[in-house]
Amino acid sequence: MNNKEKWSLVGSAGVGVGLGAGLMYLLDPQGGRGRRAVARDKSFSALKKGGTVAAKTSRHLGNKTKGLIADAGTKPRMP
């Protein structure tokens, strides 16, 4: 087994351990319900905020494009 394969195995084990710990944290019978509610609320908030930012950015780029087109039509052109 070469060094690259060893690191791949270590990385896979690390991902497995992290995934297992996360599932235990969220599926805990005593505190998991509250943790899942907080995670759900934060996810919805992030998605809503991301959509708002995307819409603003899209509007901004559209307005800049219109401005560039207007400027290109008004400036004298050199031959």
N, C-alpha and C positions, 0 to 999 in steps of 0.2 A: 504494500500500500504506500503510495507516494504522499508527499506533503499536501498536495492539492486535495487528494481524496480524504485525508484526515480532516482537513479544515471543512470540507463539505459535510462530512459526518458530524463534526462538532456543531456546525451551523444548523443542520437539520435537527439535531437533538435539542439545541437551544430554542428553536422555533417550537418544537413539540412541548417543551417544558413551559415556555411562555404562554402558549395556547391553553395548555391544561390549567395553569394558574389563573388565567383570565376567566376561563369557564367556571372554575371553582368559586372565584370571587363573585361572579354574576349569578350563579345558580345556588348560592348559599341559602339554605332554608330560612335562616333567621334574618339576614340583612339584604339578601339578594333582590327582593322586590323593590325596595327603595333605591338600590343602586341601578337597577334596570330602568326605573322611572326617570332618574336623573340622566342616565345615558340617552334615553329616548328623547327627553326634553332638549338636551344639548344638541343632539343630532338634528332635530327639527329646526332648532334655532339657527344652526350653522347652514342648513340647506336654504332656509328662507333668506338669510343674510347673503349667502352666495348668489342667489338668484337676483337679489336687488343690486348687488355690485355688478353682476354681469349685464344687467339692463342699463345701468348708468354708463358703464364702459362702452357698450354698444352705441348708445345715444351720442356719447362724446366723440367716438371715432366717426360716426356718421356726420356729425356737425363739422368736424375738422376736414373731412373729405369734401363736403359741400363748399367750405371756405377755400380750400385749395383749388377747386374747380373754378370758383368765382374769380380768384386771384389770377389764375392762368388765363382767363378770358379777357381781363382788363389790362394786363401789362403789355406794353409794346414788345414785339418780338424782333430780335436781331436776325438778319439774313445769314 
